[in-house]
């Protein structure tokens, strides 16, 4: 999700009609900026370098936007590896993440106000004309109410806001007559039927053409939604009401927020992740600031800034106090149980919480913002990107990274608050990593696995809506922007809404339903607007002094002292037994286990936590048995190492994690299945042989190509259309015999990834690849030969990847080949907006692979309906082969505890 809004700049005057509350918010944000100091430890960046980086951001946007318009428009999104558009229903389903696609040219609408921010006014005018001419909002397609609101409705309103601004300036958009606003109003009315519930919380999905519940609508049976899904509507809906005078939109959004506030857990003042839209019961009772909840908090504070309603600020402050009491464990932000807030709900964090430091800047609480941001930056420096989820000791939990903008957003706001050039260097690192690891000939590709550097055929619309906007603003001077950015607030999708809406069409009665429930420590509001404290002492090294202790926190793992131990070990008692320390041979540990689950609430709490840790530990042990994915990197022209394909490993042959990578040109073997002696040994000699799956054992294929002189092998799936985007990781097993004679590396590619290589061979004949455990940096010499966004490269890549490989071989699998499914692991936190399939090797309930997903930009899904991920390997039918089937010693312990788990769950219900 996106984050803290633009607020009001210190140099800007507050509109005369603005209420005091807006002036107060302005004062708080201005104080943050007015007290800005740059850290003496970081050298100031010259204006020339900042301009150079800003121009680099412009070129990167042109590369992404230009390829979308050339290869994908009017489709919703660009598929940058295959250089074509993603059209709903024409590509394999990715589950809930596809609910953002409505056949309404999503990327174009989401990019409208970015064009103006980047001073591309002519392109903006052309884009608006295309939207008005081509976009249809009456499609028979089921879409996410949340995603459609923040991306499409927000995009139309942001485009309208800047269109009328440009029209007033007198040079551009002189023909414009509120056409985007009329489209926004049409869309708003299409979303209203979703609110037809007894609670006022909207259904998570709606059919754009048929609405809710009708047989042809194919939706309306859902019972649950995520908190962010229901609580991230007020900015767009209120703006629509204020622009048009139709109050119904703001009324519906306020009612949903009121209901969520009423249903908060009263003792902790926290909200859960998912809620029943009919009864108001919490379905997921864990609480954090990441996926599923994030933008709910964001919109409470920003609704106060935009609308001037004090009740929104009071609610935000109430929640913020609870967050800092229970969830904030500096520099970590860990989910807790809403009714037992001293009990951590999980031992990992998701990437969406990266928005929170930016929100803390708007709040005026700078120190924890600096701490959390620095911790996240250390994770990025280790992995190049922020993994979708990572553990408290900073290991990868979900390896995917869909080019999320939240960290860039927080970086921008921290720089705005501190003036510290350190954050300019952070932004420079983000630019370098995007160009180095994500840039491909047809745009920028999401990372399938941050550990291997492999790509996913995906470029989400939020990448253009947010990432380039925040990066450009980070390096831009005031005169580089053609309007005053301080006159606008950012929505969660970084769309711009004018602050003057606070005084326009105020026909909504504002009832304060907050104060009667609130009992807070007044010290929490030392930082509440208007802020009367100095954020920095008279010490130019203040910000650096906060960051310094965190410089090595990732490399050294998380210090044990960083995790809170409940109530200081119960006032002197021994610390509770942790799963990682448990030893079945220790009599003291066994005695502690017997006491867990007793009548004491403390013992029960310890037992619940121990079981949770034990299950996660067991899952981790199972996962560690699986080999991690490998990478096939195309290093020849026109790819130059930019395209990295996710490959499955083999349990035999050269281990690429222990030996140097293998680099060579590829050649198809004859016979293509590689099941007999090769008839073209001269063609594969000294090269990497391509073989098709099926008809014999993998080890037999490997021996045949090795005997022909191949230096490596790539097995391509014979199941046409299979893809690593939608299928679990595939591992190749041996033949049940000794495979030590196989010395070459062997990797497995699904059909879609294999077709990219086969198409490249047809186009260029000579194709060189790199087989490795992780993608390598591109060759500088080759990089110098390449023009970053040349038209030829894009056209060539399009030709390479537009066709698909057709295979006439029989689609069958040898009786000796079979799939081995690993045991299911812990459920994923299902609110990851746009969270595409996470690397299968991570195994912890990949939300996108083969089933429905949740969304992460504040993106949400029905968490309870998520399936658990299973991974595949191929092995023969030899009963002596037991790889991956070893029984974990902990399994028997878990089985004995099933009844206790049920008892704990019943106890939870009774307490509620």
C-alpha positions in Angstrom: 0.0 0.0 0.0 0.9 3.5 -0.3 1.4 5.8 2.4 1.4 9.0 4.2 0.0 11.8 2.2 1.5 15.0 0.9 0.1 17.1 3.7 0.7 20.8 3.4 4.1 22.2 2.7 5.6 24.8 5.1 6.0 27.3 2.2 2.4 26.9 1.2 -0.5 28.9 2.5 -3.5 27.1 4.0 -6.7 27.9 2.1 -8.7 30.5 3.9 -11.7 28.3 4.1 -9.8 25.4 5.7 -11.0 24.3 9.2 -8.8 24.4 12.2 -8.2 20.7 12.1 -6.7 21.0 8.6 -4.5 23.8 9.8 -3.4 21.7 12.7 -2.5 18.8 10.4 -0.6 21.2 8.3 1.2 22.6 11.3 2.3 19.1 12.3 3.7 18.2 8.9 5.3 21.6 8.5 7.1 21.2 11.8 8.5 18.0 10.6 9.9 19.7 7.6 10.9 22.9 9.4 13.1 21.0 11.8 14.7 19.1 9.1 18.4 18.6 9.4 20.8 16.7 7.3 23.0 14.2 9.0 26.6 15.2 9.1 27.5 11.6 8.6 26.1 11.6 5.1 27.6 13.9 2.5 25.0 16.1 0.8 24.2 15.1 -2.8 24.9 17.7 -5.4 22.1 19.2 -7.4 23.7 17.8 -10.6 23.6 14.2 -9.2 20.0 14.6 -8.0 19.0 15.9 -11.5 20.8 12.9 -13.1 19.0 10.5 -10.9 15.7 12.2 -11.6 16.3 12.0 -15.3 17.1 8.3 -14.8 13.7 7.8 -13.1 12.1 9.5 -16.1 13.9 7.2 -18.5 12.8 4.1 -16.4 9.2 5.3 -16.5 9.3 5.7 -20.2 10.7 2.2 -20.6 7.9 0.7 -18.5 5.0 2.9 -19.7 6.2 2.9 -23.4 6.3 -0.9 -23.5 2.9 -1.2 -21.8 1.4 1.1 -24.5 3.2 -0.6 -27.3 2.8 -4.3 -26.4 -0.1 -4.5 -23.9 -2.6 -1.6 -24.2 -5.6 -1.8 -24.0 -5.0 -4.8 -21.8 -5.0 -4.2 -18.0 -1.3 -5.0 -17.5 1.9 -5.8 -19.3 3.6 -9.2 -19.2 7.2 -8.0 -19.6 8.8 -11.4 -20.3 6.6 -12.3 -23.1 5.9 -8.8 -24.3 2.2 -9.0 -24.4 -0.9 -7.8 -22.4 -2.5 -9.7 -19.6 -6.1 -10.1 -20.4 -8.5 -11.6 -17.8 -9.5 -15.1 -18.9 -6.9 -15.5 -21.6 -4.1 -16.4 -19.2 -4.0 -19.1 -16.5 -5.8 -17.8 -13.4 -3.6 -16.5 -10.6 -6.4 -16.6 -8.1 -7.5 -13.5 -6.2 -4.7 -11.3 -7.6 -6.6 -11.3 -10.9 -9.5 -9.6 -9.3 -7.7 -6.3 -9.8 -8.2 -6.8 -13.6 -11.5 -5.6 -15.0 -10.7 -5.2 -18.7 -10.6 -1.4 -18.2 -7.0 -0.7 -19.2 -5.9 -0.7 -15.5 -2.3 0.4 -16.0 -3.2 3.4 -18.1 -5.8 4.7 -15.6 -3.4 4.0 -12.7 -0.7 6.0 -14.4 -2.6 9.1 -15.3 -1.5 11.5 -12.5 2.0 10.0 -12.6 2.4 11.5 -16.0 1.7 14.9 -14.7 4.0 14.6 -11.7 6.7 13.6 -14.1 6.0 16.7 -16.2 4.7 14.6 -19.2 1.7 16.8 -19.8 1.3 16.1 -23.5 1.4 12.3 -22.8 -1.2 12.9 -20.0 -3.5 14.7 -22.4 -3.1 11.8 -24.9 -3.7 9.3 -22.2 -6.9 11.0 -21.0 -8.3 10.9 -24.6 -7.5 7.2 -24.8 -9.3 6.5 -21.5 -12.4 8.4 -22.7 -12.4 6.8 -26.1 -11.5 3.2 -25.2 -12.3 2.3 -21.6 -15.5 0.4 -20.8 -16.7 0.1 -17.2 -19.6 -2.1 -18.0 -17.8 -5.4 -18.4 -19.2 -8.7 -17.3 -16.3 -9.4 -14.9 -16.0 -9.9 -11.2 -13.5 -7.5 -9.6 -12.2 -6.7 -6.2 -14.1 -3.7 -4.7 -10.9 -2.7 -2.8 -8.6 -2.8 -5.8 -11.1 -1.2 -8.2 -11.6 1.6 -5.7 -7.9 2.4 -5.0 -6.6 1.9 -8.6 -9.4 2.7 -11.0 -11.7 5.1 -9.0 -8.6 6.7 -7.4 -6.9 6.9 -10.8 -9.8 8.6 -12.4 -10.2 11.1 -9.5 -6.4 11.8 -9.5 -6.5 12.3 -13.3 -9.5 14.6 -12.9 -7.8 16.6 -10.1 -4.7 17.3 -12.2 -6.7 17.8 -15.4 -8.7 20.7 -13.9 -5.4 22.1 -12.5 -3.8 22.0 -15.9 -6.9 23.6 -17.5 -6.7 26.5 -15.0 -3.1 27.1 -16.0 -4.4 27.7 -19.5 -2.0 25.6 -21.7 -3.2 22.0 -21.6 -6.6 20.3 -21.3 -8.6 23.3 -22.5 -11.1 20.9 -24.0 -11.6 19.0 -20.8 -15.1 19.1 -19.3 -15.1 16.8 -16.3 -15.3 13.7 -18.4 -13.0 11.7 -16.1 -15.2 12.7 -13.1 -18.3 11.5 -14.9 -16.5 8.1 -15.5 -15.6 8.0 -11.8 -19.2 8.7 -10.8 -20.4 5.9 -13.1 -17.9 3.6 -11.5 -18.9 4.7 -8.0 -22.5 3.8 -8.6 -21.4 0.4 -9.9 -19.6 -0.3 -6.6 -22.5 0.8 -4.4 -24.4 -2.5 -4.5 -21.5 -4.1 -2.7 -22.5 -2.2 0.5 -25.9 -4.0 0.6 -25.1 -5.8 3.9 -26.6 -5.4 7.4 -23.3 -4.2 8.7 -22.5 -1.7 6.0 -19.3 -3.4 5.2 -19.0 -4.1 1.5 -18.8 -7.4 -0.2 -15.2 -8.0 -1.2 -16.1 -8.5 -4.9 -18.7 -7.2 -7.4 -19.6 -7.8 -11.0 -19.2 -4.6 -12.9 -22.2 -5.4 -15.2 -24.5 -7.3 -12.9 -23.7 -6.3 -9.4 -24.2 -8.6 -6.5 -26.1 -11.9 -5.9 -27.8 -12.2 -9.3 -27.1 -15.6 -10.9 -25.2 -13.9 -13.7 -23.1 -11.9 -11.3 -21.2 -15.0 -10.0 -20.5 -13.2 -6.7 -22.3 -12.1 -3.5 -21.9 -15.4 -1.5 -18.8 -14.3 0.4 -19.1 -13.8 4.1 -15.7 -12.3 5.0 -13.5 -9.4 4.0 -10.3 -7.9 5.2 -10.2 -4.9 7.4 -8.2 -2.9 4.8 -10.7 -3.9 2.1 -13.6 -2.4 4.0 -11.7 0.5 5.6 -9.8 1.9 2.6 -12.7 3.7 0.8 -13.2 7.0 2.6 -10.7 9.1 0.6 -11.9 8.1 -2.8 -15.6 7.9 -1.9 -15.5 11.2 0.0 -13.6 12.9 -2.8 -16.2 11.7 -5.3 -19.0 13.1 -3.1 -17.2 16.4 -2.7 -16.5 16.7 -6.4 -20.0 15.8 -7.6 -22.2 16.8 -4.7 -23.6 13.2 -4.5 -23.3 12.5 -0.7 -24.2 8.9 -0.9 -20.6 7.8 -1.6 -19.1 9.4 1.5 -22.0 8.2 3.6 -21.4 4.6 2.7 -17.7 4.8 3.3 -18.2 6.5 6.7 -20.7 3.8 7.7 -18.1 1.1 7.0 -15.5 2.9 9.0 -17.9 3.4 11.9 -18.7 -0.3 12.0 -15.0 -1.3 12.0 -14.4 1.2 14.9 -17.3 -0.3 16.8 -16.0 -3.8 16.4 -12.5 -3.1 17.6 -11.3 -5.2 20.5 -12.2 -2.9 23.4 -9.4 -3.9 25.8 -6.6 -3.7 23.3 -8.1 -1.2 20.8 -6.8 -3.4 18.0 -8.6 -4.8 15.0 -8.3 -8.2 13.4 -7.3 -9.0 9.8 -10.6 -10.4 8.5 -14.2 -9.8 9.6 -17.6 -11.3 8.8 -19.5 -8.7 6.8 -22.8 -9.9 8.1 -22.3 -10.5 11.8 -19.2 -8.4 12.5 -17.4 -11.3 14.1 -13.6 -11.3 13.7 -12.6 -14.3 11.6 -8.8 -13.7 11.8 -8.0 -12.3 15.2 -4.4 -11.5 14.6 -3.5 -7.8 14.3 -0.6 -5.9 12.8 0.2 -3.0 10.4 0.9 -5.1 7.3 -1.3 -7.0 4.9 -5.0 -6.9 5.5 -5.0 -4.0 7.9 -2.4 -1.5 6.7 -4.4 1.1 4.7 -7.2 1.1 7.3 -4.9 3.0 9.7 -3.6 5.1 6.9 -7.0 6.2 5.8 -8.1 7.2 9.3 -5.3 9.7 9.6 -5.5 10.9 6.0 -9.3 11.3 6.2 -8.7 13.7 9.1 -6.2 15.7 7.0 -8.5 15.7 3.9 -11.9 16.1 5.5 -11.2 17.9 8.7 -13.2 15.6 10.9 -11.6 15.3 14.4 -13.2 11.9 15.1 -10.9 10.3 12.5 -7.8 11.7 14.2 -9.1 10.5 17.6 -9.7 7.0 16.2 -6.3 7.0 14.6 -4.6 8.1 17.8 -6.4 5.4 19.8 -5.2 2.7 17.4 -1.7 4.2 17.2 -1.4 4.0 21.0 -2.2 0.3 20.8 0.2 -0.3 17.9 3.0 1.3 19.8 2.2 -0.6 23.0 1.8 -4.1 21.5 2.9 -4.4 17.9 5.9 -2.2 17.8 9.0 -4.0 19.1 11.6 -1.7 17.6 12.8 -2.1 15.0 10.3 -4.9 14.3 6.5 -4.7 13.9 5.1 -8.1 14.8 1.5 -9.2 14.7 -0.3 -10.0 17.9 -3.6 -11.5 19.0 -6.2 -8.8 19.5 -7.5 -10.3 22.7 -4.0 -11.3 24.0 -1.9 -8.5 22.7 1.2 -9.5 24.6 1.2 -12.8 22.6 2.9 -12.6 19.2 0.7 -14.2 16.5 3.6 -15.0 14.2 7.4 -14.9 13.9 7.6 -13.2 10.5 6.7 -9.8 8.9 5.2 -9.1 5.4 6.5 -6.5 3.0 3.4 -4.2 3.1 4.3 -2.9 6.6 7.1 -0.9 4.8 4.5 1.8 4.4 4.3 2.4 8.1 7.4 4.6 8.6 5.9 7.0 6.1 2.7 7.1 8.0 4.6 7.7 11.2 6.2 10.7 9.5 2.7 12.2 8.9 1.9 11.4 12.5 5.1 13.2 13.6 6.7 10.2 15.3 10.1 10.1 13.6 12.3 8.0 15.8 10.5 4.6 15.3 10.0 5.5 11.7 13.8 5.8 11.3 14.3 2.5 13.1 11.9 0.4 11.2 13.0 2.0 7.8 16.6 1.2 8.6 15.9 -2.4 9.5 14.0 -2.8 6.2 16.8 -1.2 4.3 19.3 -3.7 5.7 17.0 -6.5 4.5 17.0 -5.0 1.1 20.8 -4.6 1.0 21.0 -8.4 1.8 18.5 -9.5 -0.9 18.4 -6.6 -3.3 14.7 -6.3 -2.8 12.3 -6.7 0.1 10.9 -10.3 0.2 7.2 -10.6 0.5 7.7 -11.9 4.0 10.8 -12.4 6.2 11.3 -13.8 9.6 12.4 -12.0 12.8 15.9 -13.3 12.2 15.7 -11.9 8.7 15.5 -15.1 6.7 13.3 -15.2 3.6 9.8 -16.5 4.4 8.2 -15.7 1.0 10.8 -15.1 -1.6 8.7 -13.2 -4.2 8.9 -9.4 -4.7 6.3 -7.9 -7.1 8.1 -4.5 -7.3 6.2 -3.0 -4.4 6.6 0.8 -3.8 6.0 1.0 0.0 9.6 1.2 1.0 10.3 3.9 -1.7 7.3 5.8 -0.3 8.6 5.8 3.2 12.0 6.8 2.0 10.5 9.8 0.3 8.6 10.9 3.4 11.6 10.4 5.7 13.7 12.5 3.4 11.0 15.1 3.4 10.9 15.1 7.2 14.6 15.0 7.9 16.4 16.5 4.9 19.0 13.8 5.5 20.9 13.0 2.3 21.2 9.4 3.5 17.7 8.8 2.2 18.8 10.1 -1.2 21.5 7.4 -1.2 18.8 4.9 -0.3 16.7 6.0 -3.3 19.8 5.7 -5.5 20.2 2.1 -4.4 16.6 1.3 -5.3 17.1 2.8 -8.8 20.2 0.7 -9.3 18.6 -2.5 -8.1 15.6 -2.0 -10.3 17.8 -1.4 -13.4 20.2 -4.2 -12.5 17.9 -7.0 -11.5 14.3 -6.2 -12.7 14.7 -4.5 -16.0 14.0 -6.6 -19.1 13.7 -5.6 -22.7 9.9 -5.1 -22.5 9.7 -3.3 -19.1 10.4 -4.3 -15.5 9.6 -7.9 -14.3 8.6 -8.8 -10.8 11.0 -11.0 -8.9 9.9 -14.6 -8.6 12.6 -15.3 -6.0 14.9 -12.7 -4.5 17.4 -15.4 -3.7 17.9 -16.6 -7.2 17.0 -13.4 -9.0 14.5 -15.2 -11.2 11.7 -13.2 -12.8 7.9 -13.5 -13.0 6.0 -12.4 -16.1 4.3 -9.6 -14.3 4.4 -5.8 -14.0 1.6 -4.6 -11.8 -0.1 -1.3 -12.4 0.9 0.0 -9.0 4.5 0.0 -10.1 3.8 2.9 -12.5 1.3 4.5 -10.2 3.6 4.7 -7.2 7.2 3.7 -7.6 8.2 6.2 -10.2 6.2 8.9 -8.6 7.9 8.6 -5.2 11.4 8.1 -6.7 11.0 11.2 -8.9 9.7 13.3 -6.1 12.6 12.2 -3.9 15.2 13.8 -6.2 13.1 16.6 -7.6 13.4 20.2 -6.7 10.2 22.3 -6.3 10.8 23.9 -9.7 11.0 20.5 -11.3 7.3 20.0 -10.7 4.7 22.0 -12.6 2.3 22.3 -9.7 2.5 22.5 -5.9 2.5 18.9 -4.7 1.9 20.2 -1.1 -1.7 21.1 -2.2 -2.6 17.4 -2.5 -2.7 14.3 -0.4 -1.7 10.9 -1.6 -4.2 8.0 -1.5 -2.9 4.5 -0.7 -2.3 4.1 -4.5 -0.4 7.4 -4.6 -3.2 9.2 -6.4 -3.5 12.9 -5.8 -6.6 14.5 -4.2 -6.7 18.3 -3.6 -6.9 19.5 0.0 -9.5 22.1 -0.9 -12.0 19.3 -0.9 -12.2 19.7 2.9 -14.4 22.8 2.4 -16.4 21.7 -0.6 -19.9 20.2 -0.4 -19.8 19.5 3.3 -23.3 18.0 3.7 -22.3 15.0 5.8 -23.3 15.2 9.4 -20.3 14.5 11.5 -21.2 12.6 14.7 -18.3 12.0 17.1 -18.6 8.4 18.1 -15.1 8.1 19.4 -14.6 10.0 22.6 -17.1 8.1 24.7 -15.0 4.9 24.3 -11.5 6.4 24.7 -9.3 6.3 27.7 -5.8 7.1 26.7 -2.5 8.1 28.3 -2.3 11.8 27.3 1.5 11.4 26.7 0.6 9.6 23.5 -0.6 12.8 22.0 2.6 14.8 22.6 3.1 14.3 18.8 -0.5 15.0 17.9 -1.3 18.0 15.6 -0.4 20.7 16.2 3.0 19.5 17.2 4.7 21.7 19.7 7.8 19.7 20.3 11.0 19.7 18.4 11.5 16.5 16.6 15.3 16.6 16.6 17.5 17.8 19.5 20.2 20.3 18.5 22.3 17.5 17.2 22.8 17.0 13.4 23.8 13.4 14.0 20.5 12.5 15.7 19.0 10.5 12.8 22.3 8.7 12.3 22.6 7.9 15.9 19.2 6.1 15.6 20.3 4.1 12.5 23.8 3.2 13.7 22.8 0.4 16.1 20.8 -1.2 13.3 23.5 -1.3 10.7 24.4 -4.9 11.3 21.1 -6.2 12.7 20.4 -8.3 9.6 23.8 -9.8 9.2 24.1 -10.6 12.9 20.5 -11.9 12.9 18.0 -10.5 15.3 19.4 -10.2 18.9 17.3 -12.2 21.3 16.8 -9.1 23.4 14.9 -7.5 20.5 11.9 -9.8 20.9 9.7 -9.0 23.8 9.4 -11.6 26.5 5.9 -11.4 27.9 5.7 -9.3 31.1 9.4 -9.7 31.9 9.2 -13.4 32.4 6.2 -13.2 34.6 7.7 -11.0 37.3 10.8 -13.0 37.9 9.7 -16.5 36.9 11.7 -18.6 34.5 11.2 -17.6 30.9 8.7 -19.8 29.0 9.9 -22.8 27.1 10.5 -22.0 23.4 10.1 -24.6 20.7 13.5 -24.0 19.3 15.0 -24.9 22.8 12.9 -28.0 23.4 14.6 -31.3 23.9 12.6 -34.5 24.3 15.3 -36.0 26.5 15.2 -33.2 29.0 13.0 -34.1 32.0 12.5 -30.5 33.0 11.2 -29.7 29.5 8.8 -32.6 29.7 7.5 -31.4 33.0 6.9 -28.0 31.6 4.9 -29.5 28.8 2.7 -31.3 31.3 1.9 -28.1 33.0 0.9 -26.3 29.8 -2.8 -26.3 29.2 -3.5 -26.2 32.9 -6.2 -23.9 34.4 -3.8 -21.1 34.7 -4.3 -18.5 32.0 -0.5 -17.9 31.9 0.2 -21.6 31.4 -2.4 -21.7 28.7 -1.0 -18.7 27.0 2.5 -20.3 27.1 1.1 -23.5 25.7 -0.6 -21.8 22.8 2.5 -20.0 21.9 4.6 -23.1 22.2 2.3 -25.0 19.9 2.4 -22.2 17.4 6.2 -22.2 17.5 6.4 -26.0 17.3 4.2 -26.1 14.2 6.3 -23.4 12.5 9.5 -25.2 13.5 8.2 -28.5 12.0 7.2 -26.6 8.8 10.6 -25.1 8.6 12.3 -28.5 9.0 10.2 -29.9 6.2 10.9 -26.9 4.0 14.6 -27.3 4.5 14.5 -30.8 3.0 13.4 -29.2 -0.3 16.2 -27.9 -2.6 15.9 -24.2 -3.4 15.0 -23.1 -6.9 17.7 -22.4 -9.4 18.1 -19.8 -12.2 18.5 -19.9 -15.9 19.8 -16.5 -17.1 19.8 -15.6 -20.8 23.0 -13.6 -21.3 23.2 -13.3 -25.0 21.8 -10.4 -27.2 19.3 -8.8 -26.7 18.8 -10.0 -23.1 22.2 -9.5 -21.7 21.3 -11.2 -18.5 18.1 -9.3 -18.0 15.8 -12.3 -18.3 16.1 -14.8 -15.5 13.9 -17.9 -15.5 12.9 -19.9 -12.4 14.2 -23.4 -12.7 13.7 -26.5 -10.7 16.7 -28.3 -9.3 17.8 -31.9 -9.6 18.7 -34.2 -6.7 21.7 -35.5 -8.8 24.5 -34.0 -10.9 26.5 -30.9 -10.2 25.2 -28.9 -7.2 25.1 -25.3 -8.4 25.0 -24.0 -4.9 28.4 -25.5 -4.1 30.2 -25.0 -7.5 30.7 -22.3 -10.0 27.9 -21.6 -12.4 27.8 -23.2 -15.8 27.7 -21.0 -18.8 27.3 -22.0 -22.4 25.2 -21.9 -25.6 22.2 -24.1 -25.8 21.3 -26.8 -28.4 18.4 -29.1 -28.8 19.2 -32.8 -28.4 18.1 -35.5 -30.9 16.0 -37.3 -30.0 14.4 -34.4 -28.2 13.4 -36.6 -25.3 17.0 -37.6 -24.7 16.0 -41.2 -23.9 18.5 -42.9 -26.1 22.0 -42.2 -27.4 22.1 -38.8 -29.1 22.3 -38.8 -32.9 23.7 -35.2 -32.9 26.5 -35.3 -30.4 28.5 -32.7 -32.4 25.6 -30.2 -31.9 25.6 -30.5 -28.1 29.3 -31.0 -27.6 30.5 -28.3 -25.1 27.0 -26.9 -24.9 23.9 -27.0 -22.7 21.5 -29.6 -24.1 17.8 -28.9 -24.2 15.6 -32.0 -23.6 11.9 -32.7 -23.3 10.4 -34.3 -20.3 8.8 -37.7 -20.5 9.3 -41.3 -21.7 12.3 -42.1 -19.5 14.0 -41.2 -16.2 15.6 -37.9 -15.7 18.9 -39.6 -14.8 18.9 -41.5 -18.1 18.4 -38.2 -20.0 21.3 -36.7 -18.1 23.7 -39.7 -18.8 22.8 -39.6 -22.5 23.6 -35.9 -23.0 26.7 -36.2 -20.8 28.0 -39.0 -22.9 27.5 -36.7 -25.9 29.7 -34.1 -24.4 27.1 -31.6 -23.1 28.3 -29.4 -20.2 24.7 -29.2 -18.7 21.1 -30.0 -19.4 17.8 -28.2 -19.3 14.7 -30.4 -19.2 11.6 -28.6 -20.6 8.1 -29.7 -19.5 6.0 -31.4 -22.1 2.8 -30.1 -20.5 2.1 -27.2 -22.9 1.2 -24.0 -21.0 2.7 -25.0 -17.7 4.4 -22.1 -15.9 6.3 -21.4 -12.7 3.8 -18.6 -12.1 1.0 -21.1 -11.4 2.7 -24.4 -10.6 4.7 -25.5 -7.6 8.4 -25.9 -7.8 9.4 -29.2 -9.6 12.4 -31.2 -8.5 13.9 -33.9 -10.5 14.7 -37.1 -8.6 17.2 -39.9 -9.5 16.4 -43.3 -10.8 16.8 -45.1 -7.4 20.3 -46.1 -8.3 23.7 -44.6 -7.8 23.8 -41.3 -9.7 27.4 -40.2 -8.7 28.4 -40.8 -12.3 26.4 -37.7 -13.4 28.7 -34.8 -13.2 26.9 -32.1 -15.2 24.2 -29.7 -13.8 20.6 -30.4 -14.6 17.7 -28.0 -14.3 14.0 -28.2 -15.1 11.9 -25.5 -16.8 8.2 -25.4 -17.2 6.7 -25.0 -20.7 6.3 -21.3 -20.6 9.8 -20.6 -19.5 11.2 -23.2 -21.8 9.4 -21.6 -24.8 11.2 -18.3 -24.1 14.5 -20.1 -24.8 13.2 -22.1 -27.8 11.8 -18.9 -29.4 15.1 -17.1 -28.8 16.9 -20.0 -30.7 14.5 -19.6 -33.6 15.1 -15.9 -33.7 18.9 -15.7 -33.1 20.2 -19.3 -33.5 23.0 -18.6 -31.0 21.6 -18.3 -27.5 23.8 -18.3 -24.4 22.6 -19.0 -20.9 23.9 -19.2 -17.4 22.9 -22.0 -15.0 23.3 -20.9 -11.4 21.9 -21.0 -7.9 21.3 -17.2 -8.2 21.3 -14.7 -11.1 24.6 -13.0 -11.6 25.3 -9.4 -12.4 25.3 -8.6 -16.0 28.5 -8.4 -18.0 29.6 -4.7 -18.0 31.0 -5.0 -21.5 27.7 -6.4 -22.8 25.9 -3.7 -20.9 27.9 -1.0 -22.8 26.8 -2.6 -26.0 23.1 -2.4 -25.1 20.9 0.6 -25.5 18.7 0.5 -22.3 15.3 1.0 -23.9 16.0 0.6 -27.6 13.1 -0.1 -29.9 15.0 -2.9 -31.5 15.4 -4.8 -28.2 11.7 -4.5 -27.4 10.7 -5.6 -30.9 13.1 -8.5 -30.8 12.0 -9.7 -27.4 8.4 -9.5 -28.6 9.1 -11.7 -31.5 11.0 -14.1 -29.4 8.3 -14.6 -26.8 5.1 -14.1 -28.8 5.1 -17.6 -30.2 4.8 -20.8 -28.3 6.6 -24.0 -28.7 4.5 -26.9 -30.0 5.6 -30.4 -29.3 4.3 -33.5 -31.0 5.6 -36.0 -28.6 3.2 -38.1 -26.6 2.3 -36.3 -23.3 3.0 -39.1 -20.9 5.1 -39.7 -17.9 7.3 -42.7 -17.3 5.9 -45.1 -14.8 9.1 -44.6 -12.9 8.4 -40.8 -12.7 5.9 -39.6 -10.1 5.2 -36.5 -8.1 6.0 -36.3 -4.5 3.9 -33.8 -2.5 5.4 -32.3 0.6 3.2 -31.9 3.7 1.2 -28.7 3.9 2.6 -26.0 5.9 1.3 -23.0 7.9 -1.3 -20.8 6.4 -0.2 -17.6 4.7 -1.4 -14.2 5.9 -3.8 -13.8 3.2 -4.1 -10.1 2.7 -1.3 -9.6 0.4 -2.4 -7.2 -2.2 -1.3 -8.4 -5.5 0.8 -11.0 -3.9 1.6 -13.2 -6.8 2.9 -16.6 -6.5 5.7 -16.7 -4.0 8.6 -19.0 -4.7 7.5 -22.5 -4.2 10.6 -23.4 -2.4 9.4 -21.2 0.4 6.5 -23.7 0.8 4.7 -21.6 3.5 1.3 -21.4 1.9 2.1 -19.6 -1.3 -0.9 -17.4 -1.8 -0.8 -17.4 -5.6 0.1 -20.8 -6.8 -2.8 -22.9 -8.0 -5.3 -21.2 -5.8 -6.8 -17.9 -4.7 -4.6 -15.3 -3.2 -4.8 -12.2 -1.1 -3.5 -8.8 -2.1 -0.8 -6.8 -0.6 -0.9 -3.0 -1.5 -3.5 -3.0 1.0 -4.8 -5.8 -1.0 -7.1 -8.3 0.5 -8.8 -11.6 0.1 -10.8 -14.1 1.9 -8.1 -15.6 4.1 -10.0 -18.6 5.3 -10.5 -19.9 1.8 -6.7 -20.0 1.1 -5.3 -23.4 0.3 -2.1 -24.7 1.6 0.7 -25.0 -0.9 2.2 -28.3 -1.9 5.4 -28.8 -3.8 6.2 -31.4 -6.3 9.2 -33.5 -7.0 9.7 -36.4 -9.4 11.0 -39.7 -8.2 10.9 -43.2 -9.4 8.6 -45.9 -8.0 11.5 -47.7 -6.2 10.2 -48.3 -2.7 13.7 -47.8 -1.3 13.8 -44.2 -2.4 12.7 -42.1 0.6 13.9 -38.7 -0.2 11.6 -36.0 1.1 9.5 -38.6 3.1 11.5 -38.7 6.3 9.3 -38.6 9.3 10.0 -35.6 11.5 10.6 -36.5 15.1 8.4 -33.6 16.0 5.4 -35.0 14.2 4.6 -37.5 16.9 4.7 -34.7 19.4 2.3 -32.6 17.4 -0.1 -35.5 17.0 -0.2 -35.9 20.8 -1.1 -32.3 21.1 -4.1 -32.1 18.8 -6.6 -32.3 21.7 -4.7 -29.6 23.6 -4.8 -27.3 20.5 -8.6 -27.7 20.3 -8.9 -27.0 24.0 -6.9 -23.7 23.6 -9.1 -22.7 20.7 -12.2 -23.3 22.8 -10.7 -21.3 25.6 -10.2 -18.4 23.2 -13.8 -18.5 22.2 -15.0 -18.6 25.8 -12.9 -15.6 26.7 -14.3 -13.6 23.8 
